[in-house]
Amino acid sequence: MVQRFDRIWQNARLATLREGQPGLGVVDDGVIAARDGRIVFAGPQSDFAADADALERVDCEGRWITPGLVDCHTHLVYGGDRAHEFELRLAGASYEEIARAGGGIVSTVAATRAASELELVASALPRLDALLAEGVTTIEIKSGYGLETATELRQLSAARALGSKRQVGVHTSFLGAHALPAEAGGDKDRYIDLVCNEMLPAVAKSGLADAVDAFMENIAFSADQTARVFAAAHALGLRVKLHADQLSNLGGAALAAEFGALSADHLEHTDEAGAAAMAQAGTVAVLLPGAYYFIRETQKPPVELFRKHGVKLALATDCNPGSSPLTSLLLTMNMAATLFRMTVDECIAGATREGARALGLLAETGTLEAGKWCDLAIWDIGRPAELVYRMGFNPLQQRVWRGQ
């Protein structure tokens, strides 16, 4: 019986990223066949049905195909920008001086609160388009610049709306425990009460969030306060993730593991106990070299410890107005290799398979395998290392989302 497909991509070299395969799971003379938006076959031409039929056949002319890229940590939706603060910092102003003058996250919160959902969507679209132009097919978008129920919900709704404006999978995270708003008067515990008792139930009822995030740091929230947020999230059936150990080691990685977090992100100051706990829990380490670079960090995340304990490594842009105004996952890979000494294979896996794992989406995307969404990036390159080696160059020939 003749097999029928919607589309067949042939004469391609595949980096399948399948687990259990060496390296990138390369197939030199590869074929991908899709039906109803999902991959039905991804493998060597010699194993593909010779009499297969399709509505369209695409000759890739020897190009490389990887899974569509996954940007698993962004703050893409926000109001205003912080370019003027960047100028002030270059002129010698400290973060504290800028914050006292009404800058920092306070300025982004004010601009976000003042913006309508339509305005938030409109300002985020150019940032999203830049990522899509480099082959991103799945993106995570956090709230966290409202710090009040109505604006947090508006941010999440705007993030979901982006998924209807463009062909991209949008995964949302509620980040109410991001910072302390000015009206809290310095009372962090009272604000966490608001997050747990008002914001989280409203977010869960709305269905606008796929996960709950928090920022555990001296300048943000303590381990006890973070644990309260996570316990409340679990009670509402929501998975968790954590901004952890970015500026100091407060045991964030271990706390994330304790709550079975999908991921712990940043991790510059994580110790061996934290790495071991993450490995045991299956919590993915999401490294964010854009933020490391932009705020001139000097403490690198302990990549060797993560390798030693078998922690999975993902990469993301951390696109945000204050510490990583980055809209290139390709440059993120180069930064991870150059600054953190990650290998080519680790970088490409980090922006595909492990990014999907960090979102709990590995069953649906992140590798080229039958049954998964047909999310592809087709590249004009001679070898996969070019995706990591180049800076400011985009070799994407075609982006495919759900087979289209």
PyMOL commands that set and color helices and strands:
alter all, ss='L'
color gray80, all
select helices_A, chain A and resi 45-47+83-90+95-100+105-114+117-132+149-165+182-184+188-206+223-235+252-258+272-281+289-294+303-309+329-340+344-350+353-358+386-389
alter helices_A, ss='H'
color red, helices_A
select strands_A, chain A and resi 4-15+26-35+38-44+53-59+64-67+69-71+136-142+169-177+211-214+239-240+242-244+263-266+284-287+313-315+376-379+396-400
alter strands_A, ss='S'
color yellow, strands_A
deselect
rebuild
show_as cartoon
